[in-house]
Amino acid sequence: MHFDTAMTTSTGSFYSSGSSKSRVLVIGAGGIGSNLAFLLATQNKYNVTLIDYDVTDEKFYDRFIFHVNKEIGIPKVEAVKAAIENAGESIRVYNNRFEDISNIAFHMFSFSYVFITVDNLESRKYIEKV
């Protein structure tokens, strides 16, 4: 059985009163990560970055409620990006394993919020080390 769980870390106030957008990193584009990235990106208050390496399948579209189409086998991050762009907003996506992004620890600290929604035990252990 597959479960998504979310963990967060914060370096700022989630409800920023300033005019600049908070930078948010979402790691994992499963059921929770894909919908969370969509909801945050379409609020026009956050610059959202999404990282995932997996591709879409039927189960993904059962969980990602904002999809534009149901194309099987494309990167999940591209499916989320298409839905967000269709809603008139933008998102930065990386179709990579979290472990393959160089200096990820440095990059994580440049975000106001990090949402970890991975279900892969290997990735979760790596993130805990970072």
NURO-821489 format. One record per residue: residue number from 1; residue in three letters; x, z, y of N, C-alpha, C in turn. Coordinates in Angstrom, 2 decimals. Atoms other than C-alpha are relative to their C-alpha. Layout:
+-----+-----+---------+---------+---------+---------+---------+---------+---------+---------+---------+
!   i !  aa !    n.c1 !    n.c3 !    n.c2 !   ca.c1 !   ca.c3 !   ca.c2 !    c.c1 !    c.c3 !    c.c2 !
+-----+-----+---------+---------+---------+---------+---------+---------+---------+---------+---------+
! NUM ! ALA !       X !       Z !       Y !       X !       Z !       Y !       X !       Z !       Y !
...
+-----+-----+---------+---------+---------+---------+---------+---------+---------+---------+---------+
This chain:
+-----+-----+---------+---------+---------+---------+---------+---------+---------+---------+---------+
!   i !  aa !    n.c1 !    n.c3 !    n.c2 !   ca.c1 !   ca.c3 !   ca.c2 !    c.c1 !    c.c3 !    c.c2 !
+-----+-----+---------+---------+---------+---------+---------+---------+---------+---------+---------+
!   1 ! MET !    0.84 !    0.00 !   -1.17 !    0.00 !    0.00 !    0.00 !    0.89 !    0.00 !    1.24 !
!   2 ! HIS !   -0.78 !    0.18 !   -1.22 !    1.22 !   -0.79 !    3.52 !   -0.58 !    0.83 !    1.13 !
!   3 ! PHE !    0.44 !   -0.78 !   -1.15 !    1.02 !    1.64 !    6.42 !    0.96 !   -0.21 !    1.15 !
!   4 ! ASP !   -0.82 !    0.03 !   -1.20 !    2.29 !    1.26 !    9.97 !   -0.06 !    1.38 !    0.62 !
!   5 ! THR !   -0.02 !   -1.26 !   -0.74 !    3.38 !    4.37 !   11.80 !    0.74 !   -0.24 !    1.29 !
!   6 ! ALA !   -0.64 !    0.18 !   -1.30 !    4.43 !    4.69 !   15.39 !    0.73 !    1.26 !    0.41 !
!   7 ! MET !   -0.75 !   -1.08 !   -0.59 !    7.12 !    6.85 !   16.89 !    0.40 !   -0.49 !    1.39 !
!   8 ! THR !   -0.37 !    0.41 !   -1.35 !    7.97 !    6.83 !   20.58 !    1.10 !    0.88 !    0.54 !
!   9 ! THR !   -0.95 !   -0.78 !   -0.77 !   10.73 !    7.95 !   22.84 !   -0.17 !   -0.40 !    1.45 !
!  10 ! SER !    0.28 !    0.28 !   -1.40 !   10.45 !    8.20 !   26.58 !    1.16 !    0.44 !    0.89 !
!  11 ! THR !   -0.97 !   -0.38 !   -1.02 !   12.85 !    8.21 !   29.51 !   -0.64 !   -0.04 !    1.38 !
!  12 ! GLY !    0.68 !    0.07 !   -1.29 !   10.21 !    8.02 !   32.24 !   -1.46 !    0.31 !   -0.13 !
!  13 ! SER !    1.43 !   -0.24 !   -0.02 !    6.60 !    8.43 !   33.21 !   -0.74 !   -1.26 !   -0.44 !
!  14 ! PHE !    0.70 !    1.16 !    0.53 !    4.27 !    6.14 !   31.26 !   -0.90 !   -0.63 !    1.05 !
!  15 ! TYR !    0.88 !    0.52 !   -1.05 !    1.89 !    5.80 !   34.19 !    0.75 !    0.01 !    1.31 !
!  16 ! SER !   -0.83 !    0.09 !   -1.20 !    4.28 !    4.71 !   36.89 !   -0.85 !   -0.37 !    1.20 !
!  17 ! SER !    0.77 !    0.30 !   -1.21 !    2.87 !    4.76 !   40.39 !    0.71 !   -1.02 !    0.87 !
!  18 ! GLY !   -0.75 !    0.97 !   -0.78 !    5.60 !    2.46 !   41.74 !   -0.43 !   -1.42 !   -0.29 !
!  19 ! SER !    0.39 !    1.39 !    0.16 !    5.32 !   -1.27 !   42.06 !    0.78 !   -0.69 !   -1.12 !
!  20 ! SER !   -0.77 !    0.66 !    1.05 !    8.00 !   -2.05 !   39.46 !   -0.61 !    0.31 !   -1.36 !
!  21 ! LYS !    0.58 !   -0.16 !    1.34 !    6.92 !   -2.54 !   35.88 !    0.95 !    0.81 !   -0.88 !
!  22 ! SER !   -0.78 !   -0.74 !    0.99 !    8.08 !   -0.12 !   33.20 !    0.41 !   -0.95 !   -1.12 !
!  23 ! ARG !   -0.48 !    0.82 !    1.11 !   10.20 !   -1.72 !   30.49 !   -0.32 !    0.71 !   -1.32 !
!  24 ! VAL !    0.45 !   -0.55 !    1.27 !    8.76 !   -1.19 !   27.01 !    0.57 !   -0.85 !   -1.13 !
!  25 ! LEU !   -0.50 !    0.67 !    1.20 !   10.39 !   -2.04 !   23.66 !   -0.90 !    0.38 !   -1.17 !
!  26 ! VAL !    0.79 !   -0.23 !    1.21 !    8.20 !   -2.43 !   20.57 !    0.80 !   -0.58 !   -1.16 !
!  27 ! ILE !   -0.76 !    0.43 !    1.17 !   10.12 !   -2.60 !   17.29 !   -0.96 !   -0.04 !   -1.18 !
!  28 ! GLY !    0.93 !    0.20 !    1.11 !    7.96 !   -4.05 !   14.53 !   -1.29 !   -0.64 !    0.48 !
!  29 ! ALA !    1.20 !    0.74 !   -0.41 !    5.09 !   -6.54 !   14.80 !   -1.04 !   -0.02 !   -1.11 !
!  30 ! GLY !    1.05 !   -0.12 !    1.01 !    2.83 !   -5.29 !   12.03 !   -1.33 !    0.30 !    0.67 !
!  31 ! GLY !    1.32 !   -0.29 !   -0.52 !   -0.68 !   -4.00 !   12.52 !    0.01 !    0.79 !    1.29 !
!  32 ! ILE !   -0.06 !   -0.80 !   -1.22 !    0.22 !   -1.39 !   15.12 !    0.83 !   -0.69 !    1.06 !
!  33 ! GLY !   -0.92 !    0.58 !   -0.98 !    3.17 !   -3.11 !   16.82 !   -0.55 !   -1.24 !    0.69 !
!  34 ! SER !    0.50 !    1.24 !   -0.60 !    1.48 !   -6.48 !   17.37 !   -1.13 !    0.29 !    0.99 !
!  35 ! ASN !    1.11 !   -0.34 !   -0.89 !   -1.69 !   -4.98 !   18.87 !    0.47 !    0.82 !    1.20 !
!  36 ! LEU !   -0.55 !   -0.79 !   -1.10 !    0.27 !   -2.46 !   20.94 !    0.71 !   -0.91 !    1.01 !
!  37 ! ALA !   -0.71 !    0.92 !   -0.89 !    2.52 !   -5.20 !   22.36 !   -0.99 !   -0.83 !    0.81 !
!  38 ! PHE !    1.01 !    0.79 !   -0.70 !   -0.52 !   -7.31 !   23.22 !   -0.69 !    0.83 !    1.09 !
!  39 ! LEU !    0.72 !   -0.85 !   -0.96 !   -2.38 !   -4.44 !   24.90 !    0.87 !    0.38 !    1.20 !
!  40 ! LEU !   -0.89 !   -0.37 !   -1.11 !    0.63 !   -3.34 !   26.96 !    0.33 !   -1.20 !    0.87 !
!  41 ! ALA !   -0.39 !    1.19 !   -0.77 !    1.66 !   -6.87 !   27.98 !   -1.14 !   -0.51 !    0.86 !
!  42 ! THR !    1.14 !    0.54 !   -0.76 !   -1.83 !   -7.81 !   29.12 !   -0.52 !    0.97 !    1.06 !
!  43 ! GLN !    0.37 !   -0.94 !   -1.06 !   -2.12 !   -4.73 !   31.37 !    0.69 !   -0.35 !    1.32 !
!  44 ! ASN !   -0.75 !    0.43 !   -1.19 !    0.29 !   -6.41 !   33.84 !    0.70 !    1.17 !    0.69 !
!  45 ! LYS !   -0.72 !   -1.15 !   -0.53 !    2.06 !   -3.06 !   34.29 !    1.34 !    0.20 !   -0.71 !
!  46 ! TYR !   -1.17 !   -0.23 !    0.84 !    4.78 !   -3.37 !   31.66 !    0.71 !   -1.31 !   -0.32 !
!  47 ! ASN !   -0.80 !    1.10 !    0.54 !    7.61 !   -5.74 !   30.79 !    0.26 !    0.35 !   -1.45 !
!  48 ! VAL !   -0.04 !   -0.34 !    1.42 !    7.31 !   -5.79 !   27.02 !    0.97 !   -0.92 !   -0.74 !
!  49 ! THR !   -0.87 !    0.72 !    0.92 !    9.96 !   -6.81 !   24.51 !   -0.41 !    0.39 !   -1.41 !
!  50 ! LEU !    0.43 !   -0.22 !    1.38 !    8.98 !   -7.20 !   20.84 !    1.06 !   -0.53 !   -0.95 !
!  51 ! ILE !   -0.99 !    0.41 !    1.00 !   11.41 !   -7.33 !   17.90 !   -0.63 !    0.08 !   -1.39 !
!  52 ! ASP !    0.40 !    0.03 !    1.40 !   10.49 !   -8.35 !   14.35 !    0.58 !   -1.27 !   -0.62 !
!  53 ! TYR !   -0.57 !    1.16 !    0.67 !   11.92 !  -10.75 !   11.77 !   -0.94 !   -0.62 !   -1.02 !
!  54 ! ASP !    0.90 !    0.43 !    1.06 !    8.94 !  -11.17 !    9.46 !   -0.88 !   -1.16 !    0.45 !
!  55 ! VAL !    0.88 !    1.12 !   -0.30 !    6.57 !  -14.13 !    9.24 !   -1.45 !    0.37 !   -0.32 !
!  56 ! THR !    1.42 !   -0.28 !    0.16 !    2.79 !  -14.25 !    9.33 !   -0.49 !   -0.35 !   -1.41 !
!  57 ! ASP !    0.74 !    0.27 !    1.23 !    0.56 !  -14.11 !    6.28 !   -1.45 !    0.39 !    0.26 !
!  58 ! GLU !    1.42 !   -0.32 !   -0.19 !   -3.16 !  -13.54 !    5.74 !   -0.20 !    1.45 !    0.44 !
!  59 ! LYS !    0.16 !   -1.42 !   -0.33 !   -2.75 !   -9.73 !    5.93 !    0.31 !    0.26 !    1.47 !
!  60 ! PHE !   -0.36 !   -0.19 !   -1.41 !   -1.11 !  -10.02 !    9.35 !   -1.20 !   -0.30 !    0.88 !
!  61 ! TYR !    1.13 !    0.39 !   -0.84 !   -4.12 !  -11.81 !   10.80 !   -1.22 !    0.89 !   -0.20 !
!  62 ! ASP !    1.06 !   -1.00 !    0.17 !   -6.46 !   -9.21 !    9.31 !    0.23 !    1.18 !    0.93 !
!  63 ! ARG !   -0.35 !   -1.16 !   -0.82 !   -4.61 !   -6.58 !   11.39 !    0.20 !   -0.33 !    1.47 !
!  64 ! PHE !   -0.24 !    0.38 !   -1.40 !   -3.69 !   -8.50 !   14.58 !   -1.27 !   -0.65 !    0.54 !
!  65 ! ILE !    1.35 !    0.44 !   -0.37 !   -7.07 !   -8.82 !   16.24 !   -0.04 !   -0.99 !    1.16 !
!  66 ! PHE !   -0.01 !    0.86 !   -1.17 !   -5.98 !  -10.88 !   19.27 !    0.54 !   -1.40 !   -0.27 !
!  67 ! HIS !   -0.66 !    1.27 !    0.33 !   -4.65 !  -13.93 !   17.40 !   -0.72 !   -1.20 !    0.61 !
!  68 ! VAL !    0.51 !    1.26 !   -0.56 !   -5.07 !  -17.44 !   18.81 !   -0.33 !   -0.96 !   -1.14 !
!  69 ! ASN !    0.24 !    0.82 !    1.18 !   -4.78 !  -19.25 !   15.49 !    0.47 !    0.79 !   -1.22 !
!  70 ! LYS !   -0.41 !   -0.68 !    1.22 !   -4.07 !  -18.33 !   11.88 !    1.04 !   -0.82 !   -0.76 !
!  71 ! GLU !   -1.06 !    0.78 !    0.63 !   -0.95 !  -20.35 !   11.21 !    0.87 !    0.92 !   -0.86 !
!  72 ! ILE !   -0.75 !   -0.81 !    0.95 !    0.76 !  -18.94 !    8.11 !    1.47 !   -0.44 !    0.00 !
!  73 ! GLY !   -1.43 !    0.30 !    0.15 !    4.55 !  -18.70 !    7.86 !    0.78 !   -0.10 !    1.30 !
!  74 ! ILE !   -0.75 !    0.01 !   -1.26 !    5.45 !  -18.58 !   11.56 !    0.47 !    1.43 !    0.30 !
!  75 ! PRO !   -0.44 !   -1.36 !   -0.33 !    7.39 !  -15.62 !   12.99 !   -1.14 !    0.79 !    0.65 !
!  76 ! LYS !    1.05 !   -0.86 !   -0.57 !    5.04 !  -12.72 !   13.80 !    0.14 !    0.10 !    1.51 !
!  77 ! VAL !   -0.20 !   -0.14 !   -1.45 !    6.62 !  -12.37 !   17.23 !   -0.51 !   -1.22 !    0.75 !
!  78 ! GLU !    0.50 !    1.22 !   -0.65 !    5.71 !  -15.99 !   18.02 !   -1.53 !   -0.02 !    0.02 !
!  79 ! ALA !    1.47 !   -0.08 !    0.01 !    2.08 !  -15.40 !   16.99 !   -0.49 !    0.95 !    1.09 !
!  80 ! VAL !    0.37 !   -0.96 !   -1.04 !    1.91 !  -12.37 !   19.28 !    0.25 !   -0.60 !    1.38 !
!  81 ! LYS !   -0.34 !    0.63 !   -1.28 !    3.64 !  -14.27 !   22.09 !   -1.07 !   -1.03 !    0.39 !
!  82 ! ALA !    1.02 !    1.02 !   -0.28 !    1.11 !  -17.13 !   21.80 !   -1.29 !    0.64 !    0.49 !
!  83 ! ALA !    1.23 !   -0.68 !   -0.42 !   -1.81 !  -14.71 !   22.10 !    0.14 !    0.59 !    1.40 !
!  84 ! ILE !   -0.24 !   -0.59 !   -1.32 !   -0.26 !  -12.96 !   25.11 !    0.04 !   -1.08 !    1.07 !
!  85 ! GLU !   -0.05 !    1.10 !   -0.95 !    0.51 !  -16.25 !   26.85 !   -1.38 !   -0.61 !    0.20 !
!  86 ! ASN !    1.37 !    0.50 !   -0.10 !   -3.04 !  -17.41 !   26.10 !   -0.84 !    0.89 !    0.93 !
!  87 ! ALA !    0.70 !   -0.94 !   -0.88 !   -4.21 !  -14.29 !   27.98 !    0.59 !   -0.02 !    1.42 !
!  88 ! GLY !   -0.55 !    0.16 !   -1.34 !   -2.08 !  -15.33 !   30.98 !    1.14 !    0.92 !    0.34 !
!  89 ! GLU !   -1.11 !   -0.92 !   -0.23 !    0.76 !  -12.83 !   30.58 !    1.23 !   -0.49 !   -0.76 !
!  90 ! SER !   -1.23 !    0.41 !    0.69 !    4.31 !  -12.97 !   29.22 !    0.60 !    1.19 !   -0.75 !
!  91 ! ILE !   -0.69 !   -0.99 !    0.82 !    6.47 !  -11.11 !   26.72 !    1.33 !   -0.61 !   -0.43 !
!  92 ! ARG !   -1.29 !    0.44 !    0.55 !   10.08 !  -11.33 !   25.56 !   -0.01 !    0.37 !   -1.48 !
!  93 ! VAL !    0.01 !   -0.26 !    1.43 !   10.39 !  -11.66 !   21.79 !    1.34 !   -0.37 !   -0.63 !
!  94 ! TYR !   -1.19 !    0.28 !    0.79 !   13.25 !  -11.58 !   19.31 !   -0.40 !   -0.06 !   -1.45 !
!  95 ! ASN !    0.29 !    0.18 !    1.42 !   12.80 !  -12.96 !   15.81 !    1.27 !    0.34 !   -0.78 !
!  96 ! ASN !   -1.21 !   -0.48 !    0.65 !   15.62 !  -10.86 !   14.40 !   -0.30 !    1.31 !   -0.70 !
!  97 ! ARG !    0.02 !   -1.34 !    0.56 !   16.15 !   -7.91 !   12.15 !    0.57 !    0.92 !    1.07 !
!  98 ! PHE !   -0.46 !   -0.97 !   -0.98 !   16.64 !   -4.85 !   14.31 !    1.51 !    0.23 !   -0.16 !
!  99 ! GLU !   -1.39 !   -0.27 !    0.29 !   19.99 !   -4.29 !   12.62 !    0.94 !   -1.12 !    0.45 !
! 100 ! ASP !   -0.83 !    1.16 !   -0.34 !   21.22 !   -7.78 !   13.60 !    0.20 !   -0.19 !    1.50 !
! 101 ! ILE !   -0.13 !    0.16 !   -1.44 !   20.91 !   -7.33 !   17.36 !    1.19 !    0.84 !    0.46 !
! 102 ! SER !   -1.22 !   -0.71 !   -0.38 !   24.31 !   -6.45 !   18.79 !   -0.28 !    1.00 !    1.12 !
! 103 ! ASN !    0.11 !   -1.06 !   -1.00 !   24.61 !   -3.27 !   20.84 !   -1.43 !    0.49 !    0.20 !
! 104 ! ILE !    1.40 !   -0.38 !   -0.14 !   21.01 !   -2.30 !   20.10 !   -0.15 !    1.39 !    0.60 !
! 105 ! ALA !    0.09 !   -1.34 !   -0.57 !   21.69 !    1.35 !   20.96 !    0.07 !   -0.07 !    1.52 !
! 106 ! PHE !   -0.12 !    0.17 !   -1.44 !   22.77 !    0.29 !   24.44 !   -1.29 !   -0.58 !    0.57 !
! 107 ! HIS !    1.22 !    0.63 !   -0.49 !   19.72 !   -1.93 !   24.84 !   -1.20 !    0.94 !   -0.04 !
! 108 ! MET !    1.14 !   -0.92 !    0.11 !   17.31 !    0.78 !   23.67 !   -0.08 !    0.92 !    1.20 !
! 109 ! PHE !    0.01 !   -0.95 !   -1.12 !   18.36 !    3.08 !   26.51 !   -0.31 !   -0.67 !    1.33 !
! 110 ! SER !    0.39 !    0.68 !   -1.25 !   17.55 !    0.42 !   29.10 !   -1.52 !   -0.12 !    0.14 !
! 111 ! PHE !    1.45 !    0.04 !   -0.03 !   13.84 !    0.76 !   28.28 !   -0.56 !    1.37 !    0.37 !
! 112 ! SER !    0.67 !   -1.26 !   -0.32 !   11.50 !    3.38 !   29.68 !   -0.65 !    0.59 !   -1.25 !
! 113 ! TYR !    0.68 !   -0.44 !    1.21 !    9.65 !    3.54 !   26.35 !    0.40 !   -0.88 !   -1.17 !
! 114 ! VAL !   -0.30 !    0.71 !    1.24 !   10.50 !    2.59 !   22.79 !   -1.03 !    0.43 !   -1.03 !
! 115 ! PHE !    0.98 !   -0.25 !    1.05 !    7.76 !    2.30 !   20.17 !    0.57 !   -0.56 !   -1.29 !
! 116 ! ILE !   -0.56 !    0.41 !    1.28 !    9.04 !    2.18 !   16.61 !   -1.15 !   -0.06 !   -1.00 !
! 117 ! THR !    1.17 !    0.18 !    0.86 !    6.37 !    0.72 !   14.34 !    0.36 !   -0.70 !   -1.30 !
! 118 ! VAL !   -0.45 !    0.69 !    1.22 !    8.43 !   -0.53 !   11.39 !   -0.48 !    0.74 !   -1.24 !
! 119 ! ASP !    0.39 !   -0.59 !    1.27 !    7.34 !    0.04 !    7.82 !    1.11 !   -0.14 !   -1.04 !
! 120 ! ASN !   -1.12 !    0.22 !    0.90 !   10.66 !   -0.95 !    6.26 !    0.91 !    1.22 !    0.04 !
! 121 ! LEU !   -0.78 !   -1.23 !    0.06 !   12.53 !    2.17 !    5.11 !    1.44 !   -0.21 !    0.45 !
! 122 ! GLU !   -1.38 !    0.32 !   -0.40 !   15.94 !    0.52 !    5.56 !    0.13 !   -0.06 !    1.52 !
! 123 ! SER !   -0.02 !    0.13 !   -1.47 !   15.19 !   -0.37 !    9.19 !   -0.25 !    1.35 !    0.65 !
! 124 ! ARG !    0.32 !   -1.31 !   -0.58 !   13.69 !    3.04 !    9.89 !    1.22 !    0.92 !   -0.05 !
! 125 ! LYS !   -1.21 !   -0.82 !    0.12 !   16.85 !    4.77 !    8.60 !    1.06 !   -0.44 !    0.99 !
! 126 ! TYR !   -0.97 !    0.52 !   -0.97 !   19.02 !    2.50 !   10.74 !   -0.36 !    0.45 !    1.42 !
! 127 ! ILE !    0.45 !   -0.39 !   -1.33 !   16.95 !    3.27 !   13.83 !    0.24 !    1.49 !    0.23 !
! 128 ! GLU !   -0.24 !   -1.43 !   -0.13 !   17.20 !    7.01 !   13.16 !    1.46 !    0.29 !    0.34 !
! 129 ! LYS !   -1.43 !   -0.18 !   -0.29 !   21.01 !    6.68 !   13.23 !    0.31 !   -0.34 !    1.45 !
! 130 ! VAL !   -0.26 !    0.47 !   -1.37 !   20.91 !    4.85 !   16.57 !   -0.48 !    1.07 !    0.95 !
+-----+-----+---------+---------+---------+---------+---------+---------+---------+---------+---------+
